[in-house]
Amino acid sequence: MAKKPLEDLTFEEAIKKLESTVEKLEKEELTLDETLQNFQEGMKLTQHCKNILSQAEEKVELLLEDGTKVEFSSEDDPF
């Protein structure tokens, strides 16, 4: 099965892959190079998820018909 490009991953797929990457970093004995590769992959996945959430936030704001703007707190940001 071909590896799906990062930009084609849905939010759910990216989160699942990020969780898997974090598990590897926490549980497996990796070489320094493997650790850095996994960390880099995790950072890319995190940014991808943030981008998707940002786009969703923009859509929600556009869909509000009464002009009320919803404030999304960065304190609620899991990343």
C-alpha positions in Angstrom: 0.0 0.0 0.0 1.4 3.4 -1.0 2.1 5.9 1.7 -0.5 8.8 1.6 1.1 12.2 1.2 0.9 14.3 4.4 -1.3 17.0 2.7 -3.8 14.3 1.7 -4.4 13.0 5.3 -7.6 13.9 7.0 -7.5 15.3 10.5 -8.5 11.9 11.9 -5.8 10.1 9.9 -3.2 12.6 10.9 -4.1 12.4 14.6 -3.9 8.6 14.5 -0.5 8.7 12.8 0.7 11.3 15.3 -0.4 9.1 18.2 1.5 6.2 16.7 4.6 8.3 16.3 4.4 9.5 19.9 4.0 5.9 21.1 7.2 4.9 19.2 9.1 7.8 20.8 7.9 6.8 24.2 8.1 3.0 24.1 10.7 1.9 21.6 14.4 2.0 21.9 15.4 4.0 18.8 18.7 5.2 17.5 19.3 8.9 17.6 18.7 9.2 13.9 15.4 7.3 14.2 14.3 9.4 17.1 15.0 12.6 15.2 13.1 11.3 12.1 10.1 10.4 14.3 10.2 13.7 16.1 10.3 15.6 12.7 7.4 13.5 11.4 5.5 14.3 14.6 6.1 18.0 14.2 4.9 17.9 10.6 1.8 16.0 11.6 1.1 18.6 14.4 1.4 21.5 12.0 -0.9 19.7 9.5 -3.5 19.2 12.2 -3.2 22.9 13.2 -3.7 23.9 9.6 -6.8 21.8 9.3 -8.2 23.2 12.6 -7.5 26.7 11.5 -9.4 26.1 8.2 -12.3 24.7 10.1 -12.3 27.7 12.4 -12.5 30.0 9.4 -15.4 28.0 7.9 -17.3 28.2 11.2 -16.9 31.9 11.4 -18.1 32.3 7.8 -21.1 30.1 8.5 -22.4 32.1 11.4 -25.3 34.0 10.0 -25.9 36.5 12.8 -22.4 38.0 12.5 -21.4 36.8 15.9 -17.7 35.9 15.9 -16.7 32.8 17.9 -13.4 33.3 19.7 -11.3 30.2 19.9 -8.9 30.3 22.8 -5.3 29.3 22.3 -5.6 27.8 25.8 -7.9 25.2 24.3 -5.3 24.3 21.6 -4.0 20.8 22.3 -0.8 21.5 20.4 
